[in-house]
Amino acid sequence: MKADGTGTRRVTDTRAFEYEPAWQPTDGSVAATGMLQSQGITTYQYGDFVLTDEATGQLYALRASGVDLSTLVGQRVTVSGTLVPGYENGQVEGGPPLLDITQVEPL
């Protein structure tokens, strides 16, 4: 910030941007909030979409059965789903955990 009060300031307190979804999974599933993106070209060969959870920084590969995620690409959403066994912690091709999405909430 310049002495005359002009310039830019970096926001370091992100608490104002925190979001608590209206629903929370109660069945042992995972909920994550972030920007929904198309998968693109990767070293791993699974998932149609990806999302990095804002709260944890965890990247998830997403697949959706019965939920059309393609209309929400580029939007901030909260997704809920179950982790697909065997895809945790980079076990398959060094990729991220795979979430089978059962619910999505645009924000």
C-alpha positions as CSV (number, residue, x, y, z in Angstrom):
1,M,0.0,0.0,0.0
2,K,1.3,3.4,-0.9
3,A,1.5,6.3,1.5
4,D,-1.4,8.1,-0.3
5,G,-3.7,5.1,0.4
6,T,-3.7,3.7,-3.2
7,G,-2.4,0.4,-4.4
8,T,-3.4,-3.2,-3.7
9,R,-3.5,-5.2,-0.6
10,R,-3.2,-9.0,-0.3
11,V,-6.0,-10.7,1.5
12,T,-4.5,-13.1,4.0
13,D,-7.6,-13.8,6.2
14,T,-9.8,-16.1,4.2
15,R,-12.3,-16.7,7.0
16,A,-14.8,-14.5,5.2
17,F,-14.8,-16.9,2.3
18,E,-15.5,-20.1,4.3
19,Y,-18.7,-21.9,3.4
20,E,-20.7,-24.4,5.3
21,P,-23.0,-26.4,3.0
22,A,-26.6,-26.6,3.9
23,W,-26.2,-30.4,4.0
24,Q,-23.5,-32.6,5.5
25,P,-23.1,-36.3,4.5
26,T,-24.1,-38.6,7.4
27,D,-23.4,-41.9,5.7
28,G,-19.6,-42.0,5.9
29,S,-19.3,-40.3,2.5
30,V,-17.0,-37.4,1.7
31,A,-18.0,-33.8,1.0
32,A,-15.7,-31.3,-0.8
33,T,-16.1,-27.7,-1.9
34,G,-14.2,-26.2,-4.8
35,M,-14.2,-25.2,-8.5
36,L,-15.4,-28.1,-10.7
37,Q,-13.1,-28.7,-13.6
38,S,-13.0,-31.1,-16.6
39,Q,-10.4,-33.8,-16.1
40,G,-8.3,-33.1,-19.2
41,I,-5.1,-35.0,-20.0
42,T,-3.5,-36.7,-17.0
43,T,-1.0,-39.5,-16.1
44,Y,-3.9,-41.4,-14.5
45,Q,-6.8,-42.8,-16.6
46,Y,-9.9,-42.4,-14.4
47,G,-12.5,-39.8,-13.5
48,D,-14.3,-37.4,-15.8
49,F,-13.9,-34.3,-13.6
50,V,-11.7,-33.0,-10.8
51,L,-12.1,-30.8,-7.8
52,T,-9.6,-29.5,-5.2
53,D,-11.2,-29.2,-1.8
54,E,-10.8,-25.6,-0.6
55,A,-10.6,-26.7,3.1
56,T,-8.0,-29.4,2.8
57,G,-6.3,-28.8,-0.6
58,Q,-7.0,-32.4,-1.5
59,L,-7.5,-33.1,-5.2
60,Y,-10.3,-35.5,-6.1
61,A,-11.0,-37.2,-9.4
62,L,-14.7,-37.4,-9.8
63,R,-17.1,-39.7,-11.5
64,A,-20.9,-39.3,-11.4
65,S,-23.6,-41.9,-11.7
66,G,-26.9,-40.2,-12.3
67,V,-25.6,-36.6,-11.7
68,D,-24.7,-34.4,-14.7
69,L,-21.6,-32.6,-13.7
70,S,-20.8,-31.3,-17.2
71,T,-23.2,-28.3,-16.8
72,L,-21.4,-27.2,-13.7
73,V,-17.8,-27.1,-15.1
74,G,-16.1,-23.8,-14.0
75,Q,-18.5,-23.2,-11.1
76,R,-17.9,-23.5,-7.4
77,V,-19.8,-26.5,-6.0
78,T,-20.0,-28.8,-3.0
79,V,-20.0,-32.4,-4.0
80,S,-20.7,-35.4,-1.8
81,G,-19.9,-39.0,-2.6
82,T,-18.1,-42.1,-1.6
83,L,-14.4,-42.9,-2.0
84,V,-14.0,-45.8,-4.6
85,P,-12.0,-48.6,-2.9
86,G,-8.5,-49.1,-4.3
87,Y,-8.2,-45.5,-5.5
88,E,-7.0,-43.9,-2.3
89,N,-3.6,-42.3,-1.8
90,G,-2.4,-42.6,-5.3
91,Q,-2.7,-46.4,-5.4
92,V,-3.8,-46.4,-9.1
93,E,-1.3,-44.7,-11.5
94,G,-0.2,-42.3,-8.8
95,G,-3.5,-40.3,-9.2
96,P,-5.8,-38.7,-6.6
97,P,-8.6,-40.4,-4.7
98,L,-11.6,-41.2,-6.8
99,L,-15.0,-40.0,-5.6
100,D,-18.2,-41.5,-6.9
101,I,-20.5,-38.4,-6.7
102,T,-24.0,-38.9,-5.4
103,Q,-25.0,-35.2,-4.7
104,V,-23.9,-31.8,-6.0
105,E,-24.8,-28.3,-4.8
106,P,-23.9,-25.3,-6.9
107,L,-22.8,-22.3,-4.8
